[in-house]
Amino acid sequence: MAFVLMARFDIYENPGRNKASIPYLVAVQSNVISGLATRIVIPLRHLAGFSKLTLPPDLFPLIVIDGKDYFLDTPQLGAIPSNELKVRIGSAQDHRFEIQAALDRVFGSY
């Protein structure tokens, strides 16, 4: 098995069948845990079609990619095999505090 360096907050193209509604995934797993066969990710969904008023910003941070608005669907986080995350398109490192706050809200770490 080849070792692939993946950084926390890297954004990847979604390799799954639902990539029309969830085009990207954000890796949120700690960099300290790198030897696992899976990676914990959060879907990035198109904001179009969702009301900004119904999405609490502390749970669903907004991220702009190529001029388009996406929201981090934090409650839908899950694990994906690391070898399926092939196309890195960028990083959400600039949003790390908002992402961590959203994770804290989900897990009750206030």
Secondary structure, DSSP 8 states (H G I E B T S, - for coil): -------TTEEEE--STTTTT--EEEE-S-TT--SSSEEEEEEEEE-TTS-GGGS-TTTS-EEEETTEEEEE-GGG-EEEEGGG---EEEE-GGGHHHHHHHHHHHHT--
